[in-house]
């Protein structure tokens, strides 16, 4: 990742954006200190997101039909967020 001073970045913004669109990343500095990062935007694949949500709904429905509640899955003091993050990392 390249570093570029804020004043140079301002003067070269169109060129930098062209380079970023090709996957390059830059750290914009002021007085040698990192201030911001210029990087490509990752497009969201809405179809993948919709499928994931549909799968979660199916799992929830299946749990409900089996009589399993969220409280049955969580450890004492654990939140759904904790569960999601611990399972994703493990």
Secondary structure, DSSP 8 states (H G I E B T S, - for coil): -EEEEHHHHHHTHHHHHHHHHTT--EEEEETTEEEEEE-------HHHHHHHHHHHHHHHHHHHHHT--HHHHS-TT--HHHHHHHHHH-
